[in-house]
Amino acid sequence: MEVLAIVLCFLIWKFELFKIRNMIQFKNSEKVFKINGLSQVVEIPLGNQKMLVLSGQIPLNQKGELVGNDVRTQTVQIFENVKAILESCGASLNDIIKLGIFITDISQTAVYREVRDQYINLETPPTSTLLEVKGLFRADIFIEIEVTAIVAN
């Protein structure tokens, strides 16, 4: 009987996982430059909420042109891209729960934080991980930011 119960629980779990996987949506915002081979955001249903996992955002405008040759300007463009993507999913910057920051010059952290603080909810700030990296995929990009958000449906 116990084996049957375990098998039944496993089958129910697999069915629920299958349902959730089929409800996951891969999306792109019209307001942000689309890079072939990746989605800008994945929506994962969580009952009456959804989790939004954004690809690492870089400082490209809607036309795919680099914006800024410094961390400050690039960070502003990145957060504007994040804002547009979140809004296209019915979310806002206040829904961010996690930031992952990759920066090529750790001495620019204060500059990044100054810009970030203009965009995030400072009363309930998201969790955050910041890493200095040797380089990103282009030498003229100094910062990349990943975002996770949770928003009510």
Sine and cosine of phi, psi and omega as CSV:
sin_phi,cos_phi,sin_psi,cos_psi,sin_omega,cos_omega
0.00,0.00,-0.66,0.75,0.01,-1.00
-0.89,0.45,-0.64,0.77,0.01,-1.00
-0.89,0.45,-0.67,0.74,0.02,-1.00
-0.88,0.47,-0.67,0.75,0.02,-1.00
-0.90,0.44,-0.67,0.75,0.02,-1.00
-0.90,0.43,-0.70,0.71,0.02,-1.00
-0.89,0.46,-0.68,0.73,0.01,-1.00
-0.89,0.46,-0.70,0.71,0.05,-1.00
-0.87,0.49,-0.67,0.74,0.02,-1.00
-0.89,0.46,-0.70,0.71,0.00,-1.00
-0.90,0.43,-0.65,0.76,0.05,-1.00
-0.89,0.45,-0.71,0.71,0.02,-1.00
-0.87,0.50,-0.71,0.70,0.01,-1.00
-0.88,0.47,-0.66,0.75,0.02,-1.00
-0.90,0.44,-0.71,0.71,0.01,-1.00
-0.89,0.45,-0.67,0.74,0.04,-1.00
-0.88,0.47,-0.68,0.73,0.04,-1.00
-0.87,0.49,-0.70,0.71,0.02,-1.00
-0.87,0.49,-0.72,0.69,-0.02,-1.00
-0.90,0.44,-0.71,0.71,0.01,-1.00
-0.86,0.51,-0.59,0.81,0.02,-1.00
-0.97,0.26,-0.27,0.96,0.02,-1.00
-1.00,-0.09,-0.17,0.99,0.04,-1.00
-0.91,0.42,0.69,-0.72,-0.01,-1.00
-0.87,-0.50,0.72,-0.70,0.06,-1.00
-0.97,-0.24,0.85,-0.53,-0.15,-0.99
-0.74,-0.67,0.28,-0.96,0.12,-0.99
-0.67,-0.74,0.56,-0.83,0.07,-1.00
-1.00,-0.06,0.66,-0.75,0.05,-1.00
-0.92,0.39,-0.35,0.94,-0.08,-1.00
-1.00,0.05,-0.07,1.00,-0.04,-1.00
-0.82,-0.58,0.63,-0.77,-0.01,-1.00
-0.83,0.55,0.77,-0.64,-0.01,-1.00
-1.00,-0.05,0.79,-0.61,0.06,-1.00
-0.98,-0.20,0.81,-0.58,0.01,-1.00
-0.88,0.47,0.63,-0.78,0.06,-1.00
1.00,-0.10,0.00,1.00,0.06,-1.00
-0.49,-0.87,0.42,-0.91,0.12,-0.99
-0.99,-0.12,0.56,-0.83,0.03,-1.00
-0.95,0.31,-0.53,0.85,-0.05,-1.00
-0.47,-0.88,0.55,-0.84,0.13,-0.99
-0.88,-0.47,0.78,-0.63,0.07,-1.00
-0.99,-0.15,0.82,-0.57,0.00,-1.00
-0.88,-0.47,0.88,-0.48,-0.03,-1.00
-0.93,0.36,0.64,-0.77,0.05,-1.00
-0.70,-0.72,0.87,0.50,-0.04,-1.00
0.95,0.32,-0.89,-0.46,-0.01,-1.00
-1.00,0.01,0.21,0.98,0.07,-1.00
-0.74,-0.67,0.14,-0.99,0.12,-0.99
-0.63,-0.78,0.56,-0.83,0.07,-1.00
-0.99,-0.13,0.68,-0.73,0.05,-1.00
-0.91,-0.42,0.85,-0.53,0.03,-1.00
-0.91,-0.42,0.92,-0.39,-0.04,-1.00
-1.00,-0.05,0.61,-0.79,0.17,-0.99
-0.89,0.45,0.38,-0.93,0.07,-1.00
-0.82,0.58,0.80,-0.60,-0.02,-1.00
-0.99,-0.11,0.65,-0.76,-0.02,-1.00
-0.84,-0.54,0.25,-0.97,-0.13,-0.99
-0.99,0.13,0.86,0.52,0.10,-1.00
-0.95,-0.30,0.64,-0.77,0.06,-1.00
-0.99,0.15,-0.08,-1.00,-0.08,-1.00
-0.87,0.49,-0.47,0.88,0.00,-1.00
-1.00,0.07,-0.08,1.00,-0.02,-1.00
1.00,0.01,0.24,0.97,-0.01,-1.00
-1.00,-0.03,0.63,-0.77,0.06,-1.00
-0.90,0.44,0.69,-0.72,0.05,-1.00
-0.91,-0.40,0.90,-0.43,0.10,-0.99
1.00,-0.01,0.53,-0.85,0.08,-1.00
-0.85,-0.52,0.48,0.88,0.05,-1.00
-0.51,-0.86,0.33,-0.95,-0.07,-1.00
-0.89,0.46,-0.64,0.77,-0.03,-1.00
-0.86,0.51,-0.82,0.57,-0.05,-1.00
-0.90,0.43,-0.65,0.76,0.02,-1.00
-0.91,0.42,-0.63,0.78,0.01,-1.00
-0.91,0.41,-0.65,0.76,0.06,-1.00
-0.85,0.52,-0.74,0.67,-0.01,-1.00
-0.88,0.48,-0.65,0.76,0.01,-1.00
-0.88,0.48,-0.73,0.68,-0.01,-1.00
-0.92,0.38,-0.50,0.87,0.10,-1.00
-0.92,0.39,-0.64,0.77,0.08,-1.00
-0.89,0.45,-0.71,0.70,0.02,-1.00
-0.86,0.52,-0.72,0.69,0.01,-1.00
-0.85,0.53,-0.72,0.69,-0.01,-1.00
-0.89,0.45,-0.68,0.74,0.00,-1.00
-0.91,0.41,-0.72,0.69,0.01,-1.00
-0.87,0.49,-0.70,0.71,0.00,-1.00
-0.88,0.47,-0.58,0.82,0.02,-1.00
-0.92,0.40,-0.28,0.96,0.03,-1.00
-0.96,-0.28,0.18,0.98,0.01,-1.00
0.98,0.21,0.38,0.92,-0.03,-1.00
-0.88,-0.48,0.07,-1.00,0.05,-1.00
-0.67,-0.74,0.11,-0.99,0.04,-1.00
-0.87,0.49,-0.44,0.90,0.02,-1.00
-0.93,0.37,-0.27,0.96,-0.03,-1.00
-1.00,0.02,-0.04,1.00,-0.01,-1.00
-0.93,0.37,0.75,-0.66,0.04,-1.00
-0.91,-0.41,-0.29,0.96,-0.06,-1.00
-0.48,-0.88,0.71,-0.71,0.12,-0.99
-0.86,-0.51,0.65,-0.76,0.15,-0.99
-0.84,-0.54,0.88,-0.48,-0.11,-0.99
-0.90,-0.44,0.77,-0.64,0.07,-1.00
-0.88,-0.47,0.89,-0.45,-0.09,-1.00
-0.78,-0.62,0.63,-0.78,-0.07,-1.00
-1.00,0.08,-0.22,0.98,0.00,-1.00
-0.65,-0.76,0.98,-0.21,-0.07,-1.00
-0.86,0.50,-0.40,0.92,0.03,-1.00
-0.92,0.38,-0.20,0.98,0.01,-1.00
-1.00,-0.07,0.16,0.99,-0.04,-1.00
-0.86,0.51,-0.67,0.74,-0.01,-1.00
-0.89,0.46,-0.61,0.79,0.03,-1.00
-0.90,0.43,-0.73,0.68,0.05,-1.00
-0.83,0.56,-0.76,0.65,-0.05,-1.00
-0.89,0.46,-0.59,0.81,0.02,-1.00
-0.87,0.49,-0.70,0.71,0.03,-1.00
-0.94,0.34,-0.74,0.67,-0.01,-1.00
-0.78,0.63,-0.68,0.73,-0.07,-1.00
-0.91,0.41,-0.25,0.97,0.08,-1.00
-0.99,0.13,-0.22,0.97,-0.10,-1.00
-0.91,-0.40,-0.51,0.86,-0.09,-1.00
-1.00,-0.09,0.25,-0.97,0.07,-1.00
-0.98,0.19,0.95,-0.32,-0.06,-1.00
-0.97,0.23,-0.29,0.96,0.04,-1.00
-0.97,0.23,-0.55,0.83,0.08,-1.00
-0.73,-0.69,0.95,0.30,-0.07,-1.00
-0.93,0.38,0.49,-0.87,0.02,-1.00
-0.94,0.33,0.29,-0.96,0.17,-0.99
-0.93,0.37,0.29,-0.96,-0.12,-0.99
-0.40,-0.91,0.59,-0.81,0.15,-0.99
-0.77,-0.64,0.78,-0.63,0.01,-1.00
-0.84,-0.54,0.79,-0.61,-0.01,-1.00
-0.82,-0.57,0.69,-0.73,0.19,-0.98
-1.00,0.08,0.76,-0.66,-0.01,-1.00
-0.87,-0.49,0.46,-0.89,0.00,-1.00
-0.89,0.45,-0.58,0.81,0.01,-1.00
-0.10,-1.00,0.32,-0.95,0.09,-1.00
-0.96,-0.29,-0.18,-0.98,-0.14,-0.99
-0.95,0.32,-0.24,0.97,0.11,-0.99
-0.71,-0.70,0.63,-0.78,-0.06,-1.00
-0.92,0.39,-0.38,0.93,-0.03,-1.00
-1.00,-0.03,0.08,1.00,0.09,-1.00
-0.96,-0.29,0.84,-0.54,-0.12,-0.99
-0.97,-0.23,-0.21,0.98,-0.07,-1.00
-0.48,-0.88,0.59,-0.81,0.09,-1.00
-0.66,-0.75,0.64,-0.77,-0.08,-1.00
-0.76,-0.65,0.79,-0.62,0.13,-0.99
-0.99,-0.15,0.53,-0.85,-0.05,-1.00
-0.69,-0.72,0.64,-0.77,0.20,-0.98
-0.81,-0.58,0.71,-0.70,0.01,-1.00
-0.70,-0.71,0.41,-0.91,0.13,-0.99
-0.78,-0.63,0.74,-0.67,-0.06,-1.00
-0.65,-0.76,0.53,-0.85,0.06,-1.00
-0.94,0.34,0.59,-0.81,0.07,-1.00
-0.95,0.32,0.00,0.00,0.00,0.00
